[in-house]
């Protein structure tokens, strides 16, 4: 079997302090890999430093990490992809072991779960937010990962080339996770050391703004991938509210035979109608979602795994 081609993808925005260290670390760990920096309109010397360090630089004009990931996944060809943040917080030396596990076990994603003893590296607010959002996704889509928001992942070619990449910003990690869970891909998670940013480097993550955007992304993905559950919950809530509002109307009718609270009765009837409509939407959309999932699965299976791809070439 031939040596796999490896591409290290580094999304960057104003990372002049850290990007050189990231490139040097992965150059030492993976000397034969292509190292590609996706520059997202940096206003500092990120581009110059990345090129001087020997990396390819690809400008991505649409702002947001999700846009960078989409562009790099679409344009870069390789057998194995390493996606890592350009802030020098992840351990490049473990990349060969993560790649080897991906190949040996024929996985589609290996997630670098962050472990850190440095308070400044992994602040308590970020830890809690990550736990909360990861728990939410695990409850809905499957409990297979413990660090959904890690920025250090190894992917197979068949994962990258079938990933829709619709997210715009930091919510792309959520989308990466749900894509693997929904298609029930073979994945693994490996604890990796997470360090503080180098002095002078500033995080672009806004805890509350980006946390809210990630929560909205999860809600959108639940509606898209679990429509029966999403609209079913809405139907139950609307139905219960309708019954609660209708109780005094029904009580008056049983005592007097009249409906003196006509607006309340109309409101209760309308809410119950919406409950049935929501339930019908869930059933219809669940059928549509199943068809979409089957199409995504067929697209995924159309790309052979790395080992079988090269075994076929050797036989030919």
C-alpha positions in Angstrom: 0.0 0.0 0.0 1.3 3.4 -0.9 1.9 6.2 1.6 -1.3 8.3 2.0 -1.2 11.9 0.8 -1.9 14.2 3.8 -3.1 17.7 3.8 -2.9 19.9 7.0 -5.6 22.6 6.8 -5.2 25.6 9.0 -8.0 28.2 9.0 -6.6 31.6 10.1 -7.7 35.1 10.9 -5.0 37.5 12.3 -2.8 34.8 13.7 0.6 36.3 13.0 1.9 35.4 16.5 0.9 31.7 16.3 0.7 30.6 12.7 4.5 30.1 12.3 4.6 27.8 15.3 1.7 25.8 14.0 3.3 25.3 10.6 6.7 24.4 12.1 5.1 21.9 14.5 3.2 20.1 11.7 6.1 20.3 9.4 8.2 18.4 12.0 5.5 15.9 12.8 4.4 15.3 9.1 7.3 16.2 6.9 5.7 14.9 3.7 2.3 16.6 4.2 1.0 19.6 2.4 0.4 22.4 4.8 -2.3 24.8 3.6 -3.4 28.0 5.4 -6.8 29.3 4.7 -6.5 33.0 5.2 -9.8 34.7 6.1 -9.0 38.4 5.3 -6.2 38.8 7.9 -5.1 42.4 8.5 -1.8 41.5 10.1 1.2 39.6 8.7 -0.4 36.2 8.9 0.0 35.6 5.1 3.6 36.7 4.9 4.6 34.6 8.0 2.8 31.5 6.7 4.5 31.7 3.3 7.9 32.3 4.9 7.3 29.1 7.0 6.7 27.1 3.8 2.9 26.8 3.8 0.6 27.2 0.9 -1.8 30.2 1.5 -5.3 30.2 0.0 -7.3 33.4 0.5 -11.0 32.9 1.5 -12.9 36.3 1.2 -16.1 35.2 2.8 -15.7 35.8 6.5 -16.1 33.0 9.0 -14.4 29.7 9.9 -17.1 27.7 8.3 -16.5 29.5 5.0 -12.8 28.7 5.2 -13.5 25.0 6.0 -15.9 24.7 3.1 -13.4 26.3 0.7 -10.5 24.1 1.8 -12.6 20.9 1.8 -13.8 21.6 -1.7 -10.4 22.6 -3.3 -7.8 20.4 -1.6 -7.2 16.8 -2.7 -5.7 14.3 -0.3 -6.3 10.9 1.2 -6.1 12.2 4.8 -7.0 15.6 6.1 -5.8 17.2 9.3 -8.0 20.2 10.4 -6.4 22.3 13.1 -6.8 25.9 14.4 -4.0 28.3 13.7 -3.6 29.4 17.4 -0.9 27.0 18.5 -3.0 25.5 21.2 -3.0 21.9 19.9 -0.2 19.3 20.0 1.1 18.7 16.5 3.3 15.8 17.6 0.4 13.4 18.1 -0.8 13.9 14.5 1.0 10.8 13.1 -0.6 8.6 15.8 -4.1 10.0 15.1 -3.6 9.5 11.3 -2.3 5.9 11.9 -5.4 5.1 13.9 -7.6 6.6 11.2 -6.0 4.3 8.6 -5.6 1.1 10.7 -9.2 1.1 11.9 -10.6 2.6 8.7 -12.2 5.5 10.5 -13.7 8.6 8.9 -13.0 11.0 11.8 -10.7 11.1 14.8 -11.5 13.9 17.2 -8.8 15.4 19.4 -10.5 15.7 22.7 -9.0 18.6 24.7 -7.3 18.0 28.1 -5.6 20.9 29.9 -4.5 21.8 33.3 -4.0 25.4 32.4 -6.9 27.6 33.5 -6.0 30.3 30.9 -6.0 27.8 28.1 -9.5 26.4 28.7 -11.5 28.8 30.7 -14.3 27.6 33.0 -17.0 29.4 30.9 -15.8 27.6 27.8 -15.6 24.3 29.6 -19.2 24.6 30.8 -20.5 25.8 27.4 -18.7 22.9 25.7 -20.1 20.4 28.2 -23.6 21.8 27.8 -23.7 21.9 24.0 -21.9 18.5 23.7 -24.4 17.0 26.1 -27.3 18.4 24.1 -26.0 17.0 20.8 -25.2 13.7 22.4 -28.7 13.4 23.8 -30.3 14.0 20.4 -27.8 12.5 17.9 -25.9 9.9 19.9 -23.3 9.9 22.7 -20.1 9.1 20.8 -18.0 12.2 21.5 -17.1 14.2 24.6 -15.6 17.3 23.0 -17.8 18.4 20.2 -16.2 21.8 19.8 -12.6 20.6 19.4 -10.7 22.3 16.6 -8.3 19.4 16.0 -9.6 16.6 13.8 -8.4 14.0 11.3 -10.7 13.1 8.4 -10.8 10.6 5.7 -11.3 11.6 2.1 -14.8 10.1 1.9 -15.8 12.3 4.9 -14.4 15.5 3.5 -15.9 15.1 0.0 -19.4 14.3 1.3 -19.5 17.0 4.0 -22.1 19.7 3.0 -20.3 22.5 5.0 -23.2 25.0 5.4 -22.1 26.7 8.6 -20.6 30.2 8.4 -18.5 30.6 11.6 -17.4 28.7 14.7 -20.6 26.6 14.6 -18.9 24.5 11.9 -17.6 22.1 14.6 -21.2 21.3 15.5 -21.9 20.6 11.9 -18.8 18.4 11.5 -19.9 16.3 14.5 -23.6 15.9 13.5 -22.6 14.9 10.0 -20.6 12.0 11.3 -23.2 11.0 13.9 -26.1 11.1 11.4 -24.4 8.9 8.8 -23.2 6.6 11.6 -19.6 6.9 10.4 -16.9 5.0 12.2 -15.2 7.6 14.4 -13.0 7.8 17.4 -11.9 10.3 20.0 -8.4 10.6 21.4 -7.4 12.9 24.4 -4.9 15.5 23.3 -3.1 18.2 25.2 -4.6 21.7 24.9 -2.2 24.6 25.6 -2.6 28.3 26.2 -2.3 30.7 23.2 1.2 32.2 22.8 1.6 35.6 24.4 0.3 38.4 22.2 -2.2 36.1 20.4 -5.9 36.9 20.9 -8.9 34.5 20.6 -11.5 35.3 18.0 -14.2 33.3 19.9 -16.9 35.3 21.7 -18.3 33.1 24.4 -21.9 34.4 24.4 -22.3 35.4 20.8 -20.8 32.2 19.3 -22.4 30.0 22.0 -25.8 31.4 20.9 -25.0 30.8 17.3 -24.0 27.2 18.0 -27.2 26.7 20.0 -29.2 28.0 17.0 -27.2 25.7 14.7 -28.1 22.7 16.9 -31.8 23.7 16.8 -31.6 24.0 13.0 -29.9 20.6 12.7 -32.6 19.0 15.0 -35.3 20.5 12.8 -33.5 19.3 9.7 -32.4 15.8 10.8 -35.0 15.0 13.4 -38.2 16.6 12.1 -40.6 14.1 13.8 -39.1 14.9 17.2 -38.8 18.6 16.6 -42.4 19.1 15.3 -43.7 16.4 17.7 -42.6 18.4 20.7 -44.2 21.5 19.2 -47.4 19.6 18.7 -47.5 18.3 22.2 -46.9 21.8 23.7 -49.6 23.3 21.5 -52.0 20.6 22.3 -51.5 20.9 26.0 -51.8 24.7 25.8 -55.1 24.3 23.8 -56.5 21.9 26.4 -55.5 24.2 29.3 -57.2 27.2 27.6 -60.3 25.1 26.7 -61.0 23.8 30.3 -63.1 26.8 31.5 -64.9 26.9 28.1 -65.8 23.2 28.4 -66.8 23.7 32.1 -69.2 26.5 31.2 -70.7 24.5 28.4 -71.3 21.5 30.6 -73.1 23.7 33.2 -75.1 26.0 30.9 -75.0 24.5 27.5 -73.6 27.8 26.1 -70.2 29.0 25.0 -70.0 32.5 26.5 -66.3 32.7 25.9 -66.3 32.5 22.2 -62.8 34.1 21.6 -61.3 31.7 24.1 -63.0 28.8 22.3 -61.7 29.9 18.9 -58.2 30.3 20.3 -58.2 26.8 21.8 -59.5 25.3 18.6 -56.9 27.2 16.6 -54.1 25.9 18.8 -55.3 22.4 18.6 -55.4 22.7 14.8 -51.8 24.0 14.8 -50.9 21.0 17.0 -52.3 18.6 14.4 -50.6 20.6 11.6 -47.3 20.4 13.4 -47.6 16.7 13.8 -48.4 16.2 10.1 -45.4 18.4 9.2 -43.2 16.2 11.3 -44.4 13.0 9.7 -44.1 14.3 6.1 -40.6 15.9 6.7 -39.4 12.7 8.4 -40.0 10.9 5.1 -38.2 13.6 3.2 -35.3 13.4 5.7 -35.0 9.7 5.3 -34.6 10.1 1.5 -32.0 12.8 2.0 -30.1 10.6 4.4 -30.2 7.7 2.0 -28.8 10.0 -0.8 -26.0 11.2 1.5 -25.2 7.7 2.5 -24.9 6.6 -1.2 -22.7 9.6 -1.9 -20.5 8.6 1.0 -20.3 5.0 -0.1 -19.3 6.0 -3.6 -15.9 7.1 -2.3 -13.8 4.0 -1.4 -11.9 3.9 1.9 -8.2 4.6 1.6 -6.9 1.0 1.9 -9.3 -0.5 -0.6 -8.7 2.4 -3.0 -5.0 1.5 -3.2 -5.6 -2.2 -3.2 -7.7 -1.8 -6.3 -4.9 0.3 -8.0 -2.3 -2.4 -7.1 -4.5 -5.2 -8.6 -5.0 -3.2 -11.8 
